[in-house]
Amino acid sequence: MHFVTGGAYNGKRKWVRSLHEHTQWLSAYYDYPLPLRSNDFLEKKIVLEGIEMWIKNDVESSDGSNIRANWKTYIQTWHDWEQEQGDRRIIIIGTDISKGIVPMNKLDRTWRDVTGWVYQDLTVLSNRVDIIWYGLNQQLK
């Protein structure tokens, strides 16, 4: 599992495309629904882009409880899918929304908090973690 994060419009997509070829690309930014079943894919490399938007959808459609636990289960499912065959790879891209002023709106604060927790859980399960700023990567793990 490879987790890539960084600021908005900092070149995450371009950097991932240069590193990982022949991928099936699923983007929340283009309203692609969150894929619920990892076994529905024929490609060996899957990119899930914009997970913060899928997390936001979860926050907006619930009271905020259990979202982190649900995402932990979801991430584990993808990790297991990847481990079933050595040539499979899941690449997850999420924009860092933790910088700046804490939002006044409760919903936005919950989204920011849950996203940070999910990113921490992703980092634990990922073999590789990169942060992209201004098109340059820094490998954290």
KOLVEXBA-698017 format. One record per atom (N, C-alpha, C): residue number from 1; residue in one letter; x, y, z. Coordinates in steps of 0.001 Angstrom, whole numbers. Example, Ala and Ser with C-alpha at 12.3 -4.5 7.8 and 13.67 -1.06 7.14 Angstrom:
2
- 1,A,13190,-5690,7800
- 1,A,12300,-4500,7800
- 1,A,13200,-3300,7800
- 2,S,12850,-2250,7080
- 2,S,13670,-1060,7140
- 2,S,12900,30,7870
This chain:
141
- 1,M,857,-1169,0
- 1,M,0,0,0
- 1,M,899,1226,0
- 2,H,534,2191,-839
- 2,H,1305,3423,-961
- 2,H,358,4589,-714
- 3,F,643,5387,313
- 3,F,-162,6556,650
- 3,F,605,7802,251
- 4,V,-67,8674,-502
- 4,V,527,9922,-970
- 4,V,-351,11070,-495
- 5,T,258,12041,151
- 5,T,-474,13205,631
- 5,T,324,14460,306
- 6,G,-259,15584,592
- 6,G,366,16879,333
- 6,G,-720,17909,114
- 7,G,-307,19123,-140
- 7,G,-1251,20214,-318
- 7,G,-2044,20106,-1606
- 8,A,-3138,20845,-1643
- 8,A,-3958,20897,-2859
- 8,A,-3143,21527,-3980
- 9,Y,-3285,20984,-5150
- 9,Y,-2624,21512,-6351
- 9,Y,-1102,21565,-6206
- 10,N,-537,20580,-5527
- 10,N,908,20518,-5338
- 10,N,1572,19436,-6178
- 11,G,836,18810,-7090
- 11,G,1432,17867,-8019
- 11,G,1366,16405,-7628
- 12,K,469,16054,-6717
- 12,K,359,14656,-6284
- 12,K,-5,13742,-7450
- 13,R,-1015,14137,-8215
- 13,R,-1477,13309,-9333
- 13,R,-357,13104,-10360
- 14,K,292,14170,-10752
- 14,K,1367,14082,-11745
- 14,K,2501,13203,-11221
- 15,W,2853,13357,-9963
- 15,W,3940,12577,-9383
- 15,W,3578,11091,-9341
- 16,V,2357,10776,-8932
- 16,V,1930,9373,-8880
- 16,V,1908,8776,-10284
- 17,R,1401,9513,-11252
- 17,R,1370,9012,-12633
- 17,R,2775,8718,-13161
- 18,S,3748,9515,-12755
- 18,S,5121,9280,-13218
- 18,S,5750,8066,-12540
- 19,L,5281,7707,-11360
- 19,L,5844,6595,-10598
- 19,L,5135,5274,-10879
- 20,H,3826,5338,-11053
- 20,H,3021,4124,-11218
- 20,H,2341,4147,-12587
- 21,E,2741,3240,-13459
- 21,E,2112,3120,-14774
- 21,E,1063,2014,-14747
- 22,H,208,2030,-15746
- 22,H,-815,984,-15939
- 22,H,-1686,821,-14698
- 23,T,-2323,1903,-14332
- 23,T,-3191,1890,-13154
- 23,T,-4639,2117,-13552
- 24,Q,-5534,1645,-12707
- 24,Q,-6937,2018,-12828
- 24,Q,-7144,3153,-11839
- 25,W,-7575,4290,-12351
- 25,W,-7635,5516,-11580
- 25,W,-9074,5825,-11207
- 26,L,-9352,5940,-9899
- 26,L,-10686,6260,-9401
- 26,L,-10589,7532,-8567
- 27,S,-11267,8582,-9001
- 27,S,-11108,9877,-8357
- 27,S,-12411,10405,-7783
- 28,A,-12364,10762,-6520
- 28,A,-13503,11414,-5878
- 28,A,-13716,12804,-6462
- 29,Y,-12661,13404,-7006
- 29,Y,-12770,14742,-7582
- 29,Y,-13636,14758,-8839
- 30,Y,-13810,13604,-9457
- 30,Y,-14662,13482,-10635
- 30,Y,-15923,12689,-10319
- 31,D,-16317,12748,-9044
- 31,D,-17560,12133,-8567
- 31,D,-17623,10623,-8733
- 32,Y,-16458,9979,-8785
- 32,Y,-16464,8524,-8818
- 32,Y,-16872,8034,-7434
- 33,P,-17841,7143,-7338
- 33,P,-18242,6654,-6016
- 33,P,-17135,5814,-5375
- 34,L,-17076,5861,-4085
- 34,L,-16101,5064,-3357
- 34,L,-16310,3595,-3669
- 35,P,-15293,2923,-4229
- 35,P,-15458,1498,-4533
- 35,P,-15514,692,-3241
- 36,L,-16554,-64,-3085
- 36,L,-16759,-807,-1844
- 36,L,-16158,-2200,-1866
- 37,R,-15937,-2746,-3062
- 37,R,-15422,-4109,-3154
- 37,R,-14127,-4112,-3953
- 38,S,-13052,-4475,-3309
- 38,S,-11752,-4511,-3978
- 38,S,-11666,-5606,-5026
- 39,N,-12451,-6647,-4898
- 39,N,-12379,-7768,-5845
- 39,N,-13065,-7488,-7179
- 40,D,-13643,-6302,-7343
- 40,D,-14303,-5951,-8595
- 40,D,-13333,-5433,-9657
- 41,F,-12060,-5391,-9364
- 41,F,-11101,-4772,-10262
- 41,F,-10189,-5805,-10906
- 42,L,-9977,-5626,-12201
- 42,L,-9090,-6514,-12946
- 42,L,-7655,-6009,-12951
- 43,E,-7471,-4704,-12857
- 43,E,-6131,-4128,-12861
- 43,E,-5379,-4540,-11592
- 44,K,-4065,-4567,-11719
- 44,K,-3209,-4933,-10579
- 44,K,-2827,-3710,-9748
- 45,K,-2935,-2521,-10352
- 45,K,-2637,-1278,-9634
- 45,K,-3878,-398,-9652
- 46,I,-4331,-36,-8466
- 46,I,-5519,794,-8312
- 46,I,-5110,2073,-7592
- 47,V,-5532,3215,-8140
- 47,V,-5311,4504,-7487
- 47,V,-6657,5022,-7005
- 48,L,-6732,5320,-5730
- 48,L,-7898,5979,-5146
- 48,L,-7480,7407,-4823
- 49,E,-8013,8352,-5573
- 49,E,-7605,9749,-5441
- 49,E,-8705,10570,-4773
- 50,G,-8283,11401,-3821
- 50,G,-9230,12305,-3180
- 50,G,-10010,11684,-2043
- 51,I,-9345,10836,-1263
- 51,I,-10108,10144,-215
- 51,I,-10697,11099,813
- 52,E,-10099,12293,939
- 52,E,-10673,13254,1881
- 52,E,-12102,13624,1479
- 53,M,-12405,13572,171
- 53,M,-13764,13879,-291
- 53,M,-14739,12742,41
- 54,W,-14266,11503,-78
- 54,W,-15113,10379,318
- 54,W,-15350,10398,1828
- 55,I,-14322,10777,2579
- 55,I,-14481,10904,4030
- 55,I,-15492,12006,4337
- 56,K,-15398,13117,3620
- 56,K,-16345,14221,3826
- 56,K,-17772,13756,3575
- 57,N,-17975,12969,2525
- 57,N,-19319,12428,2257
- 57,N,-19824,11617,3446
- 58,D,-18935,10815,4046
- 58,D,-19318,10029,5213
- 58,D,-19677,10927,6393
- 59,V,-18880,11971,6612
- 59,V,-19132,12888,7723
- 59,V,-20466,13611,7526
- 60,E,-20732,14019,6298
- 60,E,-21978,14748,6011
- 60,E,-23216,13868,6111
- 61,S,-23049,12571,5915
- 61,S,-24215,11690,5916
- 61,S,-24385,10911,7215
- 62,S,-23612,11263,8245
- 62,S,-23756,10564,9519
- 62,S,-23468,11529,10657
- 63,D,-23504,11011,11869
- 63,D,-23235,11853,13032
- 63,D,-21747,11903,13382
- 64,G,-20916,11239,12598
- 64,G,-19475,11269,12833
- 64,G,-18945,10093,13617
- 65,S,-19824,9398,14311
- 65,S,-19363,8249,15071
- 65,S,-19142,7061,14138
- 66,N,-18214,6245,14474
- 66,N,-17875,5021,13735
- 66,N,-17225,5252,12380
- 67,I,-17060,6486,11944
- 67,I,-16464,6720,10628
- 67,I,-15022,6224,10614
- 68,R,-14274,6548,11656
- 68,R,-12882,6079,11672
- 68,R,-12824,4559,11680
- 69,A,-13635,3919,12477
- 69,A,-13645,2451,12527
- 69,A,-14036,1864,11178
- 70,N,-15021,2471,10530
- 70,N,-15429,1992,9207
- 70,N,-14298,2142,8198
- 71,W,-13586,3248,8250
- 71,W,-12464,3463,7331
- 71,W,-11312,2516,7638
- 72,K,-11081,2221,8907
- 72,K,-10036,1242,9248
- 72,K,-10341,-103,8607
- 73,T,-11597,-518,8684
- 73,T,-12013,-1769,8067
- 73,T,-11845,-1697,6554
- 74,Y,-12246,-590,5976
- 74,Y,-12145,-399,4529
- 74,Y,-10685,-469,4069
- 75,I,-9817,235,4761
- 75,I,-8389,234,4417
- 75,I,-7807,-1165,4571
- 76,Q,-8196,-1850,5615
- 76,Q,-7708,-3218,5826
- 76,Q,-8136,-4135,4683
- 77,T,-9346,-3949,4169
- 77,T,-9823,-4741,3031
- 77,T,-8915,-4542,1820
- 78,W,-8550,-3306,1537
- 78,W,-7641,-3034,419
- 78,W,-6255,-3603,681
- 79,H,-5799,-3493,1911
- 79,H,-4494,-4054,2274
- 79,H,-4498,-5568,2051
- 80,D,-5570,-6217,2475
- 80,D,-5687,-7665,2282
- 80,D,-5722,-8021,796
- 81,W,-6456,-7237,-7
- 81,W,-6510,-7448,-1456
- 81,W,-5105,-7381,-2055
- 82,E,-4357,-6411,-1618
- 82,E,-2995,-6236,-2119
- 82,E,-2104,-7412,-1720
- 83,Q,-2281,-7917,-508
- 83,Q,-1437,-8995,-1
- 83,Q,-1746,-10354,-644
- 84,E,-2946,-10501,-1214
- 84,E,-3326,-11765,-1840
- 84,E,-2440,-12127,-3021
- 85,Q,-1953,-11122,-3730
- 85,Q,-1071,-11338,-4883
- 85,Q,41,-10295,-4835
- 86,G,1258,-10757,-4986
- 86,G,2417,-9885,-4836
- 86,G,2521,-8753,-5830
- 87,D,1846,-8877,-6985
- 87,D,1952,-7826,-7993
- 87,D,820,-6795,-7901
- 88,R,-18,-6909,-6893
- 88,R,-1081,-5917,-6699
- 88,R,-550,-4732,-5903
- 89,R,-1095,-3575,-6212
- 89,R,-690,-2365,-5497
- 89,R,-1882,-1434,-5403
- 90,I,-2129,-922,-4206
- 90,I,-3141,109,-4010
- 90,I,-2403,1400,-3664
- 91,I,-2702,2445,-4406
- 91,I,-2099,3763,-4183
- 91,I,-3235,4685,-3770
- 92,I,-3111,5285,-2613
- 92,I,-4170,6144,-2083
- 92,I,-3626,7560,-1977
- 93,I,-4349,8494,-2575
- 93,I,-3950,9903,-2582
- 93,I,-4971,10693,-1776
- 94,G,-4474,11482,-846
- 94,G,-5354,12335,-62
- 94,G,-4724,13689,183
- 95,T,-5478,14733,-43
- 95,T,-4982,16087,192
- 95,T,-4905,16363,1683
- 96,D,-3821,16994,2099
- 96,D,-3636,17379,3499
- 96,D,-4539,18576,3788
- 97,I,-5515,18391,4662
- 97,I,-6425,19476,5040
- 97,I,-6211,19890,6499
- 98,S,-5089,19496,7079
- 98,S,-4860,19750,8501
- 98,S,-4168,21070,8793
- 99,K,-3695,21739,7778
- 99,K,-2970,23004,7981
- 99,K,-3953,24169,8053
- 100,G,-3506,25251,8616
- 100,G,-4308,26469,8621
- 100,G,-5183,26600,9855
- 101,I,-6117,27485,9749
- 101,I,-7014,27822,10852
- 101,I,-8042,26704,11048
- 102,V,-8299,26372,12293
- 102,V,-9311,25363,12615
- 102,V,-10681,25915,12206
- 103,P,-11429,25149,11422
- 103,P,-12737,25642,10950
- 103,P,-13696,25928,12107
- 104,M,-14498,26967,11942
- 104,M,-15497,27305,12956
- 104,M,-16689,26365,12878
- 105,N,-17029,25923,11684
- 105,N,-18168,25045,11462
- 105,N,-17874,23660,12035
- 106,K,-18783,23140,12854
- 106,K,-18587,21838,13503
- 106,K,-18393,20714,12490
- 107,L,-19169,20715,11429
- 107,L,-19061,19683,10405
- 107,L,-17667,19689,9766
- 108,D,-17158,20871,9476
- 108,D,-15818,20976,8885
- 108,D,-14720,20545,9859
- 109,R,-14909,20853,11144
- 109,R,-13941,20401,12152
- 109,R,-13936,18880,12251
- 110,T,-15135,18283,12254
- 110,T,-15237,16825,12307
- 110,T,-14574,16203,11093
- 111,W,-14828,16754,9909
- 111,W,-14207,16265,8672
- 111,W,-12683,16324,8775
- 112,R,-12174,17448,9251
- 112,R,-10719,17617,9389
- 112,R,-10155,16596,10378
- 113,D,-10811,16417,11508
- 113,D,-10337,15471,12525
- 113,D,-10353,14039,12005
- 114,V,-11495,13628,11441
- 114,V,-11627,12254,10957
- 114,V,-10617,11990,9842
- 115,T,-10433,12941,8941
- 115,T,-9460,12781,7860
- 115,T,-8060,12578,8429
- 116,G,-7701,13345,9418
- 116,G,-6389,13173,10057
- 116,G,-6228,11802,10679
- 117,W,-7269,11312,11327
- 117,W,-7201,9975,11934
- 117,W,-7085,8889,10871
- 118,V,-7848,9028,9796
- 118,V,-7785,8042,8717
- 118,V,-6397,8059,8084
- 119,Y,-5823,9231,7898
- 119,Y,-4472,9321,7332
- 119,Y,-3454,8640,8260
- 120,Q,-3627,8776,9553
- 120,Q,-2742,8079,10490
- 120,Q,-2880,6570,10334
- 121,D,-4101,6093,10208
- 121,D,-4335,4657,10033
- 121,D,-3761,4173,8704
- 122,L,-3891,4972,7664
- 122,L,-3293,4638,6369
- 122,L,-1782,4533,6479
- 123,T,-1191,5451,7192
- 123,T,261,5464,7344
- 123,T,757,4200,8033
- 124,V,31,3724,9012
- 124,V,416,2504,9722
- 124,V,438,1308,8776
- 125,L,-584,1176,7923
- 125,L,-689,9,7043
- 125,L,129,127,5754
- 126,S,518,1317,5408
- 126,S,1221,1526,4137
- 126,S,2683,1101,4225
- 127,N,3148,503,3130
- 127,N,4577,183,3012
- 127,N,5373,1434,2707
- 128,R,4727,2351,1975
- 128,R,5404,3584,1580
- 128,R,4449,4755,1770
- 129,V,5005,5861,2281
- 129,V,4244,7094,2460
- 129,V,5095,8239,1923
- 130,D,4495,9034,1039
- 130,D,5176,10205,484
- 130,D,4317,11429,688
- 131,I,4988,12543,922
- 131,I,4319,13837,961
- 131,I,4846,14631,-225
- 132,I,3943,15282,-946
- 132,I,4301,16034,-2143
- 132,I,4031,17510,-1888
- 133,W,5068,18317,-2038
- 133,W,4940,19766,-1950
- 133,W,5622,20353,-3175
- 134,Y,4878,21148,-3925
- 134,Y,5408,21847,-5096
- 134,Y,6019,20877,-6107
- 135,G,5416,19683,-6227
- 135,G,5842,18701,-7190
- 135,G,7000,17828,-6740
- 136,L,7540,18085,-5573
- 136,L,8662,17310,-5050
- 136,L,8171,16388,-3935
- 137,N,8686,15156,-3959
- 137,N,8272,14224,-2912
- 137,N,9300,14152,-1789
- 138,Q,8793,13872,-627
- 138,Q,9630,13513,523
- 138,Q,9067,12195,1030
- 139,Q,9873,11156,966
- 139,Q,9412,9853,1430
- 139,Q,9505,9824,2946
- 140,L,8370,9595,3596
- 140,L,8320,9561,5059
- 140,L,8476,8136,5588
- 141,K,8083,7182,4762
- 141,K,8128,5777,5205
- 141,K,8398,4918,3985
